[in-house]
Amino acid sequence: MRERIWAPLPLLLPWLLLPPPLWCGPPDSRHPEREPEPGPLQPFDLLYASGVAAYYSGDYELAVRDLEAALRSHRRLREIRARCARHCAARRPLAPPGAGPGAELPFFRALLERARCYRSCQSQRLGGPASRHRASEDVRSDFQRRVPYNYLQRAYIKLNQMEKAVAAAHTFFMANPEHMEMQQNIENYRTMAGVEDLQLVDREAKPHLESYSAGVKHYEADDFELAIKYFEQALREYFNEDMECRALCEGPQRFEEYEYLGYKAGLYEAIADHYMQVLVCQHECVRELATRPGRLSPIENFLPLHYDYLQFAYYRVGEYIKALECAKAYLLLHPDDEDVLDNVDYYESLLGDSADPASIEAREDLAMFVKRHKLESELIKSAAEGLGFSYTEPNYWIRYGGRQDENRVPSGVNVEVAEVHGLSMGKKSLPKIDRDLREGGPLLYENITFVYNSEQLNGTQRVLLDNVLSEEQCRELHSVASGIMLVGDGYRGKTSPHTPNEKFEGATVLKALKFGYEGRVPLKSARLFYDISEKARKIVESYFMLNSTLYFSYTHMVCRTALSGQQDRRNDLSHPIHADNCLLDPEANECWKEPPAYTFRDYRPL
């Protein structure tokens, strides 16, 4: 039995006392707080369920009413939780325990008072107990993926409210860029009469991402004054949203990989366990705020890029001290960036006698942010070692992919001087990984017909084969499918996990064999399902001349059935082109290979 080493309480409790962020600018006026609706806040999951039920029953007005109410309730719940967390943290500060008998009691008193404050604040603002608003994981996942907007856009179409339908469709698509059906819907809407010039609106857009995009747009147009305005606004909004993200992390957490307490924990162990979950959540707000909806990977260098853009924009408007502050701020995250190191030297040379370069430090907003982030990282690593769980620090500051523009060398500056002091014109390229990819090996079985190779299919490691199954085998599999298929199999029983237009059914090899041994389907037919899967594995392994054995991740026989009344104006693919081991990003022309995609998968026979 493995021993577990617990850190003593004096080591754990200071983690609860990390210094709060010092940035707290006023909320952006473009996003004022909404007036709360009268009466108790209705649980968003109940409103969502009612809206979906109304949609499928054909009552589209009720569907719109309840789905919109569900979105408002969900948004309001987040606002209340974040505001109560900030309010109680300010009113009930935690103090470090002293020394001597009972010295820890004042700390625990403050902790209990903060908990009571938080519960009271929520109950008062929600109009009832917070427990009414605990939704299932499936519902929370739907709201994170913006699924309610998928139902909304269809309901608005039925009600002939085109502008609202387009906004709902675009909002859903921004979080699901691989959803080809929605992309086609938006194109169809825009070609309809009176909709060609309709402005696409993302109803869930993050303010700091919007401001950042506006800043980049003005920067690329050489309008540096406006670029500075929007980049500075984006930073204020970013730090405000970071505070909200951290506050929301203080709610209930469930991180299965950190559930290392296999028995009823004691007081100190329970405190350590829960606080580590909160701390990891807060630490990863950096990644959350730098990721656009629907993308698995954060925007490259997102936070550093603000300061990279600003240092040059301030230089172009003649504010050399601010340019130097921003350049030094950037170096807090990328201390070995040669271009920006040269920029620092160059800016210092421009100051002359007007200021002492040594007295100019990196901007305080980022300096405090980085200080806290590093302290959190050290504490999490220390806890992982002492409490017996694994934690790998993500690469929050992606090193490649810097600012791509032609303004790296200021106009009017001698290029030879720029090479010395410089603002380099060189663009940073993404690293490429070469792999020894082969194909054309034997197909192993008679009657299999080769159709297309990778080049003909416009990709790599692709092949199209025919006659892998005989017509008789296809008929037998089709017959056995009717006896083993389960609605929503693999998707927690959801009838339409991919699109409201279709019913999804599926079955695994294990399910087929189990039904075969129970006599519910012919055992021979169940065995055929397994044999065909193994045949596909061997063909792929041989054709691509792999030097290692392929192993199955998952084998699924599926059926997608078009739902009556849901096929109007539909011209999408039922099973669109996609990748299991990465997320297609049409905007960046990339496929991000990282969790939660199935990154361990290499081939997918269909």
C-alpha positions as CSV (number, residue, x, y, z in Angstrom):
1,M,0.0,0.0,0.0
2,R,1.5,3.3,-1.0
3,E,2.1,5.8,1.7
4,R,0.6,9.3,1.5
5,I,2.6,12.2,2.8
6,W,0.6,15.1,4.1
7,A,2.0,18.6,4.4
8,P,1.4,20.2,7.8
9,L,-1.3,22.8,8.2
10,P,1.1,25.8,8.5
11,L,2.2,25.0,4.9
12,L,-1.3,24.7,3.5
13,L,-3.1,27.6,5.0
14,P,-0.9,30.4,3.6
15,W,-2.1,29.2,0.2
16,L,-5.5,30.6,1.1
17,L,-3.8,33.9,1.7
18,L,-2.4,34.6,-1.7
19,P,-2.3,38.4,-2.4
20,P,-5.4,39.5,-4.3
21,P,-4.9,41.1,-7.7
22,L,-4.4,44.8,-7.7
23,W,-6.1,45.6,-10.9
24,C,-9.8,46.5,-10.5
25,G,-10.7,49.1,-13.1
26,P,-14.3,50.0,-13.6
27,P,-16.5,47.7,-15.7
28,D,-16.6,48.6,-19.3
29,S,-19.5,50.9,-20.1
30,R,-20.3,48.9,-23.2
31,H,-21.4,46.0,-21.0
32,P,-23.5,47.4,-18.2
33,E,-25.0,45.1,-15.6
34,R,-28.5,44.1,-16.6
35,E,-31.4,45.0,-14.3
36,P,-32.5,41.8,-12.5
37,E,-36.0,40.5,-13.3
38,P,-38.5,40.7,-10.4
39,G,-39.0,37.7,-8.1
40,P,-36.7,34.7,-7.5
41,L,-34.3,33.7,-10.3
42,Q,-35.7,30.7,-12.1
43,P,-33.2,27.8,-12.5
44,F,-31.7,27.9,-15.9
45,D,-31.8,24.1,-16.3
46,L,-35.5,23.9,-15.8
47,L,-36.1,26.7,-18.3
48,Y,-33.8,25.0,-20.8
49,A,-35.6,21.7,-20.5
50,S,-39.0,23.4,-21.0
51,G,-37.7,25.3,-24.0
52,V,-36.3,22.2,-25.7
53,A,-39.6,20.3,-25.0
54,A,-41.6,23.2,-26.5
55,Y,-39.3,23.2,-29.6
56,Y,-39.9,19.5,-30.3
57,S,-43.6,19.9,-29.7
58,G,-43.8,22.6,-32.3
59,D,-44.6,25.5,-29.9
60,Y,-41.8,27.8,-31.2
61,E,-43.0,30.9,-29.3
62,L,-42.8,29.1,-26.0
63,A,-39.5,27.6,-27.0
64,V,-38.0,31.1,-27.7
65,R,-39.4,32.5,-24.5
66,D,-38.0,29.7,-22.3
67,L,-34.7,29.3,-24.1
68,E,-34.0,33.1,-23.9
69,A,-35.1,33.1,-20.2
70,A,-32.7,30.1,-19.6
71,L,-29.8,32.1,-21.2
72,R,-30.6,35.2,-19.1
73,S,-30.9,33.0,-15.9
74,H,-27.5,31.3,-16.6
75,R,-25.8,34.7,-17.2
76,R,-27.4,36.2,-14.1
77,L,-26.4,33.3,-12.0
78,R,-22.7,33.7,-13.0
79,E,-22.9,37.5,-12.2
80,I,-24.4,36.8,-8.8
81,R,-21.8,34.1,-7.9
82,A,-18.9,36.3,-9.0
83,R,-20.2,39.4,-7.3
84,C,-20.9,37.6,-4.0
85,A,-17.4,36.0,-4.0
86,R,-15.8,39.4,-4.5
87,H,-18.1,41.1,-1.9
88,C,-17.4,38.5,0.8
89,A,-13.7,38.4,0.1
90,A,-13.5,42.1,0.8
91,R,-15.8,42.1,3.8
92,R,-14.4,38.9,5.4
93,P,-10.6,38.9,4.8
94,L,-8.6,35.8,6.0
95,A,-5.8,36.4,8.4
96,P,-2.9,34.0,8.9
97,P,-3.0,31.9,12.1
98,G,-0.8,33.0,15.0
99,A,1.2,30.9,17.4
100,G,0.3,29.0,20.6
101,P,-2.7,27.0,21.6
102,G,-5.9,27.8,19.7
103,A,-4.0,30.2,17.5
104,E,-5.7,28.8,14.4
105,L,-9.2,29.5,15.7
106,P,-9.4,33.2,14.5
107,F,-8.5,32.0,11.0
108,F,-11.3,29.4,11.0
109,R,-13.7,31.9,12.4
110,A,-12.9,34.2,9.4
111,L,-13.3,31.3,7.1
112,L,-16.7,30.4,8.5
113,E,-17.8,34.0,8.4
114,R,-16.9,34.2,4.7
115,A,-18.8,31.0,3.9
116,R,-21.8,32.4,5.8
117,C,-21.5,35.7,3.9
118,Y,-21.3,34.0,0.6
119,R,-24.4,31.8,1.2
120,S,-26.4,34.7,2.6
121,C,-25.4,36.9,-0.4
122,Q,-26.4,34.3,-2.9
123,S,-29.7,33.4,-1.2
124,Q,-30.6,37.1,-1.0
125,R,-29.8,37.9,-4.7
126,L,-31.2,34.6,-6.1
127,G,-34.4,35.0,-4.1
128,G,-34.0,31.5,-2.6
129,P,-31.5,28.8,-1.8
130,A,-28.5,28.4,-4.1
131,S,-29.1,24.6,-4.2
132,R,-32.0,25.2,-6.7
133,H,-29.5,26.3,-9.3
134,R,-27.3,23.2,-9.3
135,A,-27.5,21.8,-12.8
136,S,-26.3,18.5,-14.2
137,E,-23.0,18.1,-16.0
138,D,-24.8,17.5,-19.3
139,V,-26.7,20.8,-19.0
140,R,-23.6,22.8,-18.0
141,S,-21.8,21.3,-21.0
142,D,-24.7,22.3,-23.3
143,F,-24.4,25.9,-22.1
144,Q,-20.7,25.9,-22.4
145,R,-21.0,24.7,-26.0
146,R,-23.8,27.2,-26.7
147,V,-26.3,24.5,-27.7
148,P,-29.4,26.6,-26.7
149,Y,-28.5,28.9,-29.6
150,N,-28.9,26.0,-32.0
151,Y,-32.5,25.5,-30.9
152,L,-33.1,29.3,-30.9
153,Q,-32.0,29.9,-34.4
154,R,-34.4,27.2,-35.7
155,A,-37.3,28.4,-33.6
156,Y,-36.7,32.0,-34.8
157,I,-36.7,30.8,-38.4
158,K,-40.1,29.1,-37.8
159,L,-41.3,32.4,-36.4
160,N,-39.9,34.3,-39.4
161,Q,-37.6,36.5,-37.2
162,M,-34.6,36.4,-39.5
163,E,-32.3,38.8,-37.8
164,K,-32.6,37.0,-34.4
165,A,-32.1,33.7,-36.2
166,V,-28.9,34.9,-37.8
167,A,-27.5,36.2,-34.5
168,A,-28.3,32.9,-32.7
169,A,-26.8,30.9,-35.5
170,H,-23.6,32.9,-35.6
171,T,-23.3,32.8,-31.8
172,F,-23.5,29.0,-31.9
173,F,-21.1,28.7,-34.8
174,M,-18.5,30.8,-33.0
175,A,-18.2,28.1,-30.4
176,N,-18.6,25.2,-32.9
177,P,-16.6,26.2,-36.0
178,E,-16.5,22.6,-37.2
179,H,-20.3,22.5,-37.4
180,M,-20.8,22.4,-41.2
181,E,-24.6,22.5,-41.0
182,M,-24.6,25.7,-39.1
183,Q,-22.0,27.3,-41.4
184,Q,-24.3,26.4,-44.3
185,N,-27.3,27.8,-42.5
186,I,-25.6,31.2,-42.0
187,E,-24.7,31.3,-45.7
188,N,-28.3,30.5,-46.6
189,Y,-29.7,33.2,-44.3
190,R,-27.3,35.8,-45.7
191,T,-28.4,35.1,-49.3
192,M,-32.1,35.6,-48.4
193,A,-33.8,38.8,-49.4
194,G,-32.9,41.7,-47.0
195,V,-30.3,39.8,-45.1
196,E,-27.3,40.2,-47.4
197,D,-25.8,43.1,-45.4
198,L,-26.9,41.9,-42.0
199,Q,-24.2,42.3,-39.4
200,L,-23.2,39.1,-37.7
201,V,-23.4,39.4,-33.9
202,D,-21.9,37.0,-31.3
203,R,-24.2,37.4,-28.4
204,E,-21.7,35.7,-26.0
205,A,-18.6,37.6,-27.2
206,K,-16.0,38.2,-24.5
207,P,-15.4,41.9,-24.2
208,H,-11.6,41.7,-24.0
209,L,-11.4,39.6,-27.2
210,E,-13.6,42.1,-29.0
211,S,-11.4,45.0,-27.9
212,Y,-8.2,43.2,-28.7
213,S,-9.5,42.4,-32.3
214,A,-10.4,46.1,-32.7
215,G,-6.9,47.1,-31.5
216,V,-5.2,44.8,-34.0
217,K,-7.4,46.2,-36.8
218,H,-6.4,49.8,-36.0
219,Y,-2.8,48.8,-35.6
220,E,-2.7,47.2,-39.0
221,A,-4.2,50.4,-40.4
222,D,-1.4,52.4,-38.8
223,D,-3.9,54.2,-36.6
224,F,-1.8,53.9,-33.5
225,E,-3.7,56.2,-31.3
226,L,-6.9,54.2,-31.6
227,A,-4.9,51.0,-31.4
228,I,-3.5,52.1,-28.0
229,K,-7.0,52.9,-26.9
230,Y,-8.4,49.5,-27.7
231,F,-5.4,47.5,-26.5
232,E,-5.5,49.3,-23.1
233,Q,-9.2,48.8,-22.9
234,A,-8.7,45.1,-23.7
235,L,-6.2,44.8,-20.8
236,R,-8.6,46.4,-18.3
237,E,-11.3,44.0,-19.5
238,Y,-9.0,41.0,-19.4
239,F,-7.9,41.6,-15.8
240,N,-11.6,42.3,-14.7
241,E,-12.6,39.0,-16.4
242,D,-9.7,37.2,-14.7
243,M,-11.1,38.4,-11.3
244,E,-14.5,37.0,-12.3
245,C,-13.0,33.7,-13.4
246,R,-11.1,33.3,-10.2
247,A,-14.2,34.2,-8.2
248,L,-16.3,31.5,-10.0
249,C,-13.6,29.0,-9.3
250,E,-14.5,29.2,-5.6
251,G,-17.8,27.5,-6.3
252,P,-18.2,23.7,-6.3
253,Q,-15.4,21.9,-8.1
254,R,-15.0,18.4,-9.4
255,F,-11.6,17.4,-10.8
256,E,-11.5,13.6,-11.0
257,E,-7.8,13.4,-11.6
258,Y,-7.2,15.2,-8.3
259,E,-9.5,13.0,-6.2
260,Y,-6.7,11.3,-4.4
261,L,-8.5,11.0,-1.0
262,G,-9.6,7.3,-1.0
263,Y,-11.0,7.4,2.5
264,K,-12.9,9.8,4.8
265,A,-10.6,12.7,5.0
266,G,-9.7,14.6,8.1
267,L,-10.2,18.4,8.5
268,Y,-6.9,19.5,7.2
269,E,-6.8,17.0,4.4
270,A,-10.3,18.0,3.2
271,I,-9.3,21.7,3.3
272,A,-6.2,20.9,1.3
273,D,-8.1,18.8,-1.2
274,H,-10.8,21.3,-2.0
275,Y,-8.5,24.3,-2.0
276,M,-6.1,22.6,-4.5
277,Q,-9.0,22.2,-6.9
278,V,-9.9,25.9,-6.5
279,L,-6.2,27.0,-6.9
280,V,-5.7,24.9,-10.1
281,C,-9.0,26.3,-11.5
282,Q,-7.8,29.9,-10.8
283,H,-4.4,29.2,-12.2
284,E,-5.8,28.1,-15.5
285,C,-8.0,31.1,-15.9
286,V,-5.1,32.4,-18.0
287,R,-5.8,29.7,-20.6
288,E,-9.6,30.1,-20.4
289,L,-9.5,33.9,-21.1
290,A,-7.0,33.4,-24.0
291,T,-9.1,30.8,-25.8
292,R,-11.8,31.8,-28.3
293,P,-15.0,29.8,-28.1
294,G,-14.8,26.5,-30.0
295,R,-11.0,26.5,-30.0
296,L,-9.0,24.0,-27.9
297,S,-5.8,26.0,-28.1
298,P,-5.4,29.5,-26.7
299,I,-4.6,32.4,-29.0
300,E,-0.8,32.2,-29.4
301,N,1.0,34.6,-27.1
302,F,-2.4,36.2,-26.2
303,L,-1.4,38.2,-23.1
304,P,2.2,39.0,-24.2
305,L,0.9,40.2,-27.6
306,H,-1.0,43.1,-26.0
307,Y,2.3,44.5,-24.7
308,D,4.1,43.6,-27.9
309,Y,1.6,45.7,-29.9
310,L,1.6,48.5,-27.3
311,Q,5.3,48.9,-27.1
312,F,5.5,49.6,-30.8
313,A,2.3,51.7,-30.9
314,Y,3.6,53.9,-28.1
315,Y,6.9,54.2,-29.9
316,R,5.1,55.4,-33.0
317,V,3.2,58.1,-31.2
318,G,6.4,59.3,-29.5
319,E,5.7,58.0,-25.9
320,Y,9.1,56.3,-25.4
321,I,8.7,55.8,-21.6
322,K,5.4,53.9,-22.1
323,A,7.0,52.0,-24.9
324,L,9.8,50.9,-22.7
325,E,7.4,49.9,-19.9
326,C,5.4,47.7,-22.3
327,A,8.6,46.2,-23.7
328,K,9.9,45.3,-20.3
329,A,6.4,43.9,-19.4
330,Y,6.6,41.6,-22.4
331,L,10.0,40.4,-21.3
332,L,8.5,39.2,-18.0
333,L,6.9,36.4,-20.1
334,H,9.5,36.0,-22.8
335,P,12.8,37.2,-21.2
336,D,14.9,35.8,-24.0
337,D,13.1,37.4,-26.9
338,E,16.0,39.0,-28.8
339,D,13.8,41.4,-30.9
340,V,12.3,42.9,-27.8
341,L,15.6,43.0,-25.9
342,D,17.0,45.0,-28.8
343,N,13.9,47.2,-28.6
344,V,14.5,47.9,-25.0
345,D,18.0,49.1,-25.8
346,Y,16.7,51.2,-28.6
347,Y,14.0,52.9,-26.5
348,E,16.5,53.6,-23.7
349,S,18.7,55.3,-26.2
350,L,15.9,57.6,-27.3
351,L,15.3,58.9,-23.7
352,G,18.5,60.9,-23.5
353,D,18.6,62.9,-20.3
354,S,14.8,63.1,-20.0
355,A,14.6,60.0,-17.8
356,D,16.8,57.4,-16.1
357,P,16.3,54.1,-18.0
358,A,17.1,52.1,-14.8
359,S,14.1,53.8,-13.0
360,I,11.6,52.6,-15.6
361,E,10.2,49.2,-14.8
362,A,7.8,46.8,-16.4
363,R,4.1,47.9,-16.2
364,E,2.6,47.2,-12.7
365,D,-0.5,45.5,-14.0
366,L,1.4,42.6,-15.6
367,A,4.2,42.6,-13.0
368,M,1.6,41.8,-10.3
369,F,-0.2,39.4,-12.5
370,V,3.0,37.4,-13.2
371,K,4.1,37.5,-9.6
372,R,0.8,35.9,-8.5
373,H,0.9,33.4,-11.4
374,K,4.4,32.2,-10.5
375,L,3.5,31.9,-6.8
376,E,0.5,29.8,-7.7
377,S,2.6,27.6,-9.9
378,E,5.1,27.0,-7.1
379,L,2.4,26.2,-4.6
380,I,0.7,23.7,-6.9
381,K,3.9,21.9,-7.7
382,S,4.8,21.8,-4.0
383,A,1.3,20.4,-3.2
384,A,1.5,17.8,-6.0
385,E,4.8,16.5,-4.4
386,G,3.5,16.6,-0.8
387,L,-0.1,15.4,-1.3
388,G,0.6,12.6,-3.8
389,F,-1.1,13.7,-7.0
390,S,0.2,14.5,-10.5
391,Y,0.2,17.9,-12.1
392,T,1.8,19.1,-15.3
393,E,2.1,22.9,-15.8
394,P,0.7,23.8,-19.2
395,N,2.7,26.1,-21.4
396,Y,0.7,29.2,-20.9
397,W,2.9,31.6,-22.8
398,I,3.4,29.9,-26.2
399,R,6.8,30.9,-27.4
400,Y,6.3,31.0,-31.2
401,G,3.7,32.9,-33.2
402,G,4.7,36.5,-32.4
403,R,3.3,39.6,-33.9
404,Q,3.2,39.4,-37.7
405,D,3.5,42.8,-39.3
406,E,5.7,45.0,-41.4
407,N,6.1,47.6,-38.6
408,R,9.0,45.9,-36.8
409,V,11.4,48.5,-38.1
410,P,10.2,52.1,-37.5
411,S,10.0,54.2,-40.7
412,G,12.9,56.6,-41.0
413,V,15.2,54.4,-38.9
414,N,18.4,53.2,-40.6
415,V,18.1,49.5,-41.2
416,E,21.7,48.9,-40.1
417,V,21.0,50.7,-36.9
418,A,17.8,48.7,-36.5
419,E,19.8,45.5,-36.8
420,V,21.8,46.7,-33.8
421,H,19.1,48.3,-31.7
422,G,16.4,46.8,-33.4
423,L,12.9,46.2,-34.2
424,S,13.5,43.2,-36.4
425,M,11.6,42.7,-39.6
426,G,12.0,39.0,-39.4
427,K,8.8,37.0,-39.0
428,K,8.7,34.1,-36.6
429,S,7.7,30.8,-38.3
430,L,5.9,27.9,-36.7
431,P,8.0,24.8,-36.1
432,K,7.4,22.0,-38.5
433,I,7.7,18.3,-37.4
434,D,8.7,15.9,-40.1
435,R,7.4,12.4,-40.0
436,D,8.3,9.4,-42.1
437,L,4.9,8.7,-43.6
438,R,4.6,5.7,-45.9
439,E,1.8,4.0,-47.8
440,G,1.1,1.4,-50.5
441,G,1.6,-1.8,-48.6
442,P,-0.3,-5.0,-49.3
443,L,-4.1,-5.1,-48.7
444,L,-3.8,-8.7,-47.3
445,Y,-7.3,-9.9,-48.4
446,E,-8.6,-10.9,-51.8
447,N,-11.4,-9.0,-53.6
448,I,-10.5,-5.7,-51.9
449,T,-10.3,-2.9,-54.5
450,F,-7.9,0.1,-54.3
451,V,-9.7,3.3,-55.3
452,Y,-7.7,6.5,-54.1
453,N,-4.5,7.2,-52.3
454,S,-3.5,10.2,-50.1
455,E,-2.5,12.4,-52.9
456,Q,-5.8,11.8,-54.8
457,L,-7.7,12.5,-51.5
458,N,-5.8,15.7,-51.0
459,G,-4.2,14.8,-47.7
460,T,-1.8,12.5,-45.9
461,Q,-2.3,9.0,-44.5
462,R,-5.6,8.5,-46.4
463,V,-6.9,5.7,-48.6
464,L,-10.2,4.7,-50.1
465,L,-10.8,1.0,-50.6
466,D,-13.9,-0.9,-51.9
467,N,-15.2,-4.4,-51.3
468,V,-13.8,-4.6,-47.7
469,L,-17.2,-6.2,-46.8
470,S,-19.2,-8.4,-49.1
471,E,-22.9,-7.6,-49.8
472,E,-23.9,-10.5,-47.7
473,Q,-21.9,-9.3,-44.7
474,C,-23.4,-5.8,-45.0
475,R,-26.9,-7.3,-44.9
476,E,-26.0,-9.4,-41.9
477,L,-24.6,-6.4,-40.0
478,H,-27.6,-4.3,-40.9
479,S,-29.8,-7.0,-39.5
480,V,-28.0,-7.4,-36.2
481,A,-27.9,-3.6,-35.8
482,S,-31.7,-3.4,-35.4
483,G,-31.3,-5.7,-32.3
484,I,-28.5,-4.0,-30.5
485,M,-28.7,-0.3,-31.3
486,L,-29.3,2.1,-28.3
487,V,-30.5,5.7,-28.7
488,G,-27.7,8.1,-27.7
489,D,-25.2,5.3,-27.1
490,G,-21.9,6.8,-26.2
491,Y,-23.5,10.2,-25.6
492,R,-25.2,9.7,-22.2
493,G,-28.5,8.8,-23.9
494,K,-28.9,12.0,-25.8
495,T,-31.3,11.4,-28.7
496,S,-29.7,14.1,-30.9
497,P,-26.2,14.8,-29.7
498,H,-24.9,16.2,-33.0
499,T,-27.8,18.0,-34.6
500,P,-31.5,18.4,-33.8
501,N,-32.2,17.1,-37.3
502,E,-31.3,13.5,-36.6
503,K,-31.8,10.7,-34.1
504,F,-28.5,9.0,-33.1
505,E,-28.2,5.3,-32.3
506,G,-25.1,3.2,-31.7
507,A,-23.7,-0.1,-30.4
508,T,-20.2,-1.3,-29.5
509,V,-18.5,-4.7,-30.1
510,L,-18.9,-5.5,-26.5
511,K,-22.6,-4.8,-26.6
512,A,-23.0,-7.0,-29.7
513,L,-21.1,-9.9,-28.1
514,K,-23.0,-9.6,-24.9
515,F,-26.4,-9.7,-26.7
516,G,-25.0,-12.7,-28.7
517,Y,-24.1,-14.7,-25.7
518,E,-27.5,-13.9,-24.1
519,G,-29.2,-15.2,-27.3
520,R,-30.8,-11.8,-28.1
521,V,-29.1,-11.7,-31.5
522,P,-27.3,-14.5,-33.4
523,L,-23.8,-15.1,-31.9
524,K,-22.4,-15.6,-35.4
525,S,-23.6,-12.1,-36.4
526,A,-22.2,-10.5,-33.3
527,R,-18.9,-12.2,-33.9
528,L,-18.9,-10.8,-37.5
529,F,-19.0,-7.2,-36.0
530,Y,-15.8,-8.0,-34.1
531,D,-14.1,-9.8,-37.1
532,I,-14.8,-6.9,-39.5
533,S,-13.3,-4.5,-37.0
534,E,-10.2,-6.6,-36.7
535,K,-10.0,-6.9,-40.5
536,A,-10.0,-3.1,-40.8
537,R,-7.2,-2.8,-38.2
538,K,-5.0,-5.2,-40.1
539,I,-5.6,-3.6,-43.5
540,V,-4.6,-0.1,-42.1
541,E,-1.6,-1.5,-40.3
542,S,-0.4,-3.2,-43.5
543,Y,-1.2,-0.6,-46.1
544,F,0.5,2.2,-44.3
545,M,3.5,-0.1,-43.5
546,L,3.5,0.7,-39.8
547,N,6.4,-0.6,-37.7
548,S,4.3,-0.9,-34.6
549,T,1.0,-2.6,-33.7
550,L,-2.3,-0.6,-34.0
551,Y,-4.7,-0.9,-31.1
552,F,-8.4,0.0,-31.0
553,S,-9.6,3.0,-29.0
554,Y,-13.2,2.5,-29.8
555,T,-15.4,0.6,-32.3
556,H,-18.9,2.0,-32.8
557,M,-21.6,0.9,-35.2
558,V,-23.9,3.9,-35.6
559,C,-27.2,4.9,-37.3
560,R,-28.3,8.4,-37.9
561,T,-32.0,8.8,-38.8
562,A,-33.5,12.0,-40.3
563,L,-36.3,13.4,-38.1
564,S,-39.5,14.3,-39.7
565,G,-40.2,18.0,-39.9
566,Q,-36.6,18.9,-39.3
567,Q,-35.2,18.8,-42.8
568,D,-36.4,22.1,-44.2
569,R,-33.6,24.0,-46.1
570,R,-31.1,21.4,-44.9
571,N,-28.2,20.7,-47.3
572,D,-25.4,19.8,-44.9
573,L,-23.5,16.5,-44.6
574,S,-24.9,14.1,-42.0
575,H,-21.4,13.1,-41.1
576,P,-19.2,16.1,-42.0
577,I,-15.5,15.9,-42.6
578,H,-13.7,16.1,-39.3
579,A,-10.8,14.7,-37.2
580,D,-11.1,12.8,-34.0
581,N,-7.6,13.6,-32.7
582,C,-7.7,17.4,-33.2
583,L,-10.2,20.3,-33.6
584,L,-10.5,21.8,-37.0
585,D,-10.0,25.6,-36.9
586,P,-11.1,27.0,-40.3
587,E,-10.1,30.5,-39.2
588,A,-6.4,29.6,-38.6
589,N,-6.3,26.7,-41.1
590,E,-5.1,24.5,-38.4
591,C,-6.1,21.4,-36.5
592,W,-5.2,21.7,-32.9
593,K,-4.0,18.4,-31.5
594,E,-4.5,18.5,-27.8
595,P,-7.1,17.5,-25.1
596,P,-10.0,17.2,-24.9
597,A,-9.6,15.9,-28.5
598,Y,-8.7,12.2,-28.7
599,T,-5.1,13.0,-29.4
600,F,-4.0,9.4,-29.0
601,R,-5.9,8.3,-32.1
602,D,-4.0,8.0,-35.4
603,Y,-6.3,6.3,-37.9
604,R,-10.1,6.1,-38.3
605,P,-11.5,3.4,-40.6
606,L,-15.0,4.2,-41.8
